[in-house]
Amino acid sequence: MADNPRHALYRARYSCLTVDQPLAEPVGPVSIAGPYCESGDVLIEQLPLRAVQEDELIAIPVCGAYQISMSSNYNGARRPAVLMVADGQVQLIQARETTADLTRRDALPEA
Protein backbone atom coordinates (compact mmCIF):
# COMPACT_ATOMS: atom_id res chain seq x y z
CA MET A 1 0.00 0.00 0.00
CA ALA A 2 2.72 2.51 0.87
CA ASP A 3 5.95 1.22 -0.64
CA ASN A 4 4.48 -0.43 -3.75
CA PRO A 5 0.87 0.45 -4.63
CA ARG A 6 1.03 -1.04 -8.15
CA HIS A 7 -0.59 -4.33 -7.14
CA ALA A 8 -3.50 -2.56 -5.43
CA LEU A 9 -3.95 -0.05 -8.26
CA TYR A 10 -3.31 -2.17 -11.34
CA ARG A 11 -3.24 -5.78 -10.08
CA ALA A 12 0.44 -5.89 -11.13
CA ARG A 13 1.78 -9.42 -10.71
CA TYR A 14 5.09 -10.23 -9.06
CA SER A 15 7.27 -13.16 -8.20
CA CYS A 16 9.49 -13.61 -5.17
CA LEU A 17 12.53 -15.55 -4.03
CA THR A 18 14.50 -15.89 -0.85
CA VAL A 19 17.78 -13.98 -0.67
CA ASP A 20 19.49 -16.99 0.91
CA GLN A 21 19.11 -20.11 -1.27
CA PRO A 22 17.01 -18.49 -4.02
CA LEU A 23 16.91 -21.68 -6.10
CA ALA A 24 15.85 -24.03 -3.27
CA GLU A 25 13.01 -26.43 -3.97
CA PRO A 26 9.58 -24.94 -3.16
CA VAL A 27 7.55 -26.66 -0.43
CA GLY A 28 4.19 -25.09 -1.13
CA PRO A 29 2.27 -22.02 -2.20
CA VAL A 30 2.58 -18.89 -0.08
CA SER A 31 1.12 -15.42 -0.14
CA ILE A 32 3.18 -12.29 0.51
CA ALA A 33 1.44 -9.38 2.22
CA GLY A 34 2.43 -6.10 3.83
CA PRO A 35 1.72 -4.62 7.25
CA TYR A 36 -1.30 -2.39 6.58
CA CYS A 37 -4.24 -4.82 6.96
CA GLU A 38 -5.80 -3.62 3.71
CA SER A 39 -7.03 -5.84 0.86
CA GLY A 40 -4.54 -4.19 -1.52
CA ASP A 41 -1.71 -5.12 0.81
CA VAL A 42 -1.51 -8.68 -0.53
CA LEU A 43 1.28 -8.43 -3.09
CA ILE A 44 1.68 -12.06 -4.19
CA GLU A 45 -0.75 -14.96 -3.92
CA GLN A 46 -0.21 -18.72 -4.27
CA LEU A 47 3.51 -18.56 -5.13
CA PRO A 48 5.56 -21.78 -4.91
CA LEU A 49 8.34 -20.97 -2.43
CA ARG A 50 10.57 -22.81 0.03
CA ALA A 51 9.90 -22.51 3.76
CA VAL A 52 10.82 -19.02 4.94
CA GLN A 53 11.76 -18.20 8.52
CA GLU A 54 10.75 -15.10 10.48
CA ASP A 55 13.09 -12.15 9.75
CA GLU A 56 14.47 -13.86 6.64
CA LEU A 57 14.95 -11.57 3.63
CA ILE A 58 13.01 -12.05 0.42
CA ALA A 59 13.52 -10.31 -2.90
CA ILE A 60 10.83 -9.24 -5.32
CA PRO A 61 12.69 -8.75 -8.61
CA VAL A 62 11.47 -6.33 -11.26
CA CYS A 63 8.86 -4.87 -8.95
CA GLY A 64 8.35 -1.79 -11.07
CA ALA A 65 10.22 1.25 -12.22
CA TYR A 66 7.67 3.49 -10.50
CA GLN A 67 7.66 1.75 -7.13
CA ILE A 68 9.48 4.47 -5.20
CA SER A 69 8.01 7.41 -7.11
CA MET A 70 4.49 6.06 -6.40
CA SER A 71 5.19 5.28 -2.75
CA SER A 72 3.65 7.25 0.09
CA ASN A 73 3.74 7.66 3.83
CA TYR A 74 0.37 5.91 4.19
CA ASN A 75 -0.37 5.28 7.88
CA GLY A 76 2.93 6.95 8.78
CA ALA A 77 4.98 4.36 6.91
CA ARG A 78 8.58 5.22 6.18
CA ARG A 79 9.73 4.53 2.63
CA PRO A 80 12.13 1.59 2.38
CA ALA A 81 15.78 1.71 1.41
CA VAL A 82 16.54 1.17 -2.27
CA LEU A 83 19.34 -1.17 -3.29
CA MET A 84 20.93 -1.71 -6.67
CA VAL A 85 22.25 -5.16 -7.47
CA ALA A 86 24.63 -5.48 -10.42
CA ASP A 87 27.42 -7.93 -11.19
CA GLY A 88 27.06 -9.59 -7.79
CA GLN A 89 27.50 -6.30 -5.94
CA VAL A 90 24.88 -4.53 -3.81
CA GLN A 91 24.84 -0.77 -3.38
CA LEU A 92 22.53 1.41 -1.31
CA ILE A 93 21.16 4.09 -3.62
CA GLN A 94 18.50 5.55 -1.33
CA ALA A 95 18.40 5.35 2.47
CA ARG A 96 15.29 4.28 4.37
CA GLU A 97 13.24 7.21 5.65
CA THR A 98 13.45 7.96 9.33
CA THR A 99 10.80 9.22 11.72
CA ALA A 100 12.59 12.58 11.60
CA ASP A 101 12.10 12.60 7.81
CA LEU A 102 8.35 12.14 8.35
CA THR A 103 8.02 15.00 10.84
CA ARG A 104 10.57 17.41 9.34
CA ARG A 105 7.92 19.60 7.68
CA ASP A 106 5.45 19.57 10.58
CA ALA A 107 4.81 22.79 12.47
CA LEU A 108 2.82 22.92 15.68
CA PRO A 109 0.67 25.98 16.34
CA GLU A 110 1.58 28.18 19.31
CA ALA A 111 -1.80 27.81 21.05
Secondary structure, DSSP 8 states (H G I E B T S, - for coil): --S-THHHHH------EESSSTT----EEEEEE-SS-SGGGEEEEEEEE----TT--EE-TT--TTHHHH---GGG-----EEEEETTEEEEEE----HHHHHTT------
